[in-house]
Amino acid sequence: MALIFKILKEEDFGLKKMLISRLVIVSGMVTLMSLYGATLMVGFSSDLPREWISNMVLNFIFAYLLQVLIARPFIGFVF
């Protein structure tokens, strides 16, 4: 969370704050979960870095869109 406050300024508008905070959260989540998934699929082999990178690209696209377009509005509606 400290990284988010270093990137944003106090006068930034709400949409920018939401998009940047989701970007930081999704980046950390995608990095670790893609590594976990790649390790499960190929183990600790020479294919791990290639599998990890390809997983990160796909996972980031879907996770960010899901977070911004579906999850965030739904949670805002519920709570």
C-alpha positions as CSV (number, residue, x, y, z in Angstrom):
1,M,0.0,0.0,0.0
2,A,2.9,2.4,0.6
3,L,3.8,2.1,-3.1
4,I,0.4,3.3,-4.1
5,F,0.8,6.5,-1.9
6,K,4.2,7.1,-3.5
7,I,2.8,7.0,-7.0
8,L,-0.4,9.1,-6.3
9,K,-0.6,12.7,-5.3
10,E,-3.2,14.2,-3.0
11,E,-4.9,16.1,-5.8
12,D,-5.3,13.1,-8.1
13,F,-9.0,12.4,-9.0
14,G,-10.9,9.3,-7.8
15,L,-10.8,7.3,-11.0
16,K,-7.0,7.6,-11.3
17,K,-6.6,6.6,-7.7
18,M,-8.8,3.5,-8.2
19,L,-7.0,2.4,-11.4
20,I,-3.5,2.9,-10.0
21,S,-4.3,1.1,-6.7
22,R,-5.9,-1.9,-8.7
23,L,-2.8,-1.9,-10.9
24,V,-0.4,-2.3,-8.0
25,I,-2.6,-4.9,-6.3
26,V,-3.2,-7.0,-9.4
27,S,0.5,-6.8,-10.4
28,G,1.6,-8.4,-7.1
29,M,-1.1,-11.0,-7.2
30,V,-0.5,-11.9,-10.8
31,T,3.3,-12.2,-10.3
32,L,3.1,-14.6,-7.4
33,M,0.1,-16.6,-8.5
34,S,1.6,-17.1,-12.0
35,L,4.8,-18.3,-10.5
36,Y,2.9,-20.7,-8.3
37,G,0.9,-22.0,-11.3
38,A,3.9,-22.3,-13.6
39,T,5.8,-24.2,-10.8
40,L,2.9,-26.6,-10.5
41,M,2.7,-27.2,-14.3
42,V,6.4,-27.6,-15.2
43,G,8.1,-27.9,-11.9
44,F,11.6,-26.5,-11.3
45,S,12.8,-27.0,-14.9
46,S,14.4,-24.9,-17.6
47,D,10.9,-24.2,-19.0
48,L,9.8,-22.4,-15.8
49,P,10.8,-18.8,-16.8
50,R,9.1,-19.1,-20.2
51,E,5.9,-20.6,-18.7
52,W,5.9,-18.0,-15.9
53,I,6.2,-15.0,-18.3
54,S,3.5,-16.4,-20.6
55,N,1.2,-17.0,-17.6
56,M,1.8,-13.5,-16.3
57,V,0.8,-11.8,-19.6
58,L,-2.5,-13.7,-19.8
59,N,-3.3,-13.5,-16.1
60,F,-2.6,-9.8,-15.9
61,I,-5.0,-9.0,-18.8
62,F,-7.8,-11.0,-17.3
63,A,-7.2,-10.2,-13.7
64,Y,-7.0,-6.4,-14.2
65,L,-10.1,-6.3,-16.3
66,L,-12.0,-8.5,-13.9
67,Q,-10.9,-6.4,-10.9
68,V,-11.8,-3.0,-12.6
69,L,-14.9,-3.9,-14.5
70,I,-16.6,-6.6,-12.3
71,A,-15.2,-7.1,-8.8
72,R,-14.7,-3.5,-7.7
73,P,-18.2,-2.3,-8.8
74,F,-19.8,-5.4,-7.3
75,I,-18.0,-5.0,-3.9
76,G,-18.9,-1.3,-3.9
77,F,-22.5,-2.2,-4.5
78,V,-22.6,-4.8,-1.8
79,F,-20.9,-2.8,0.9
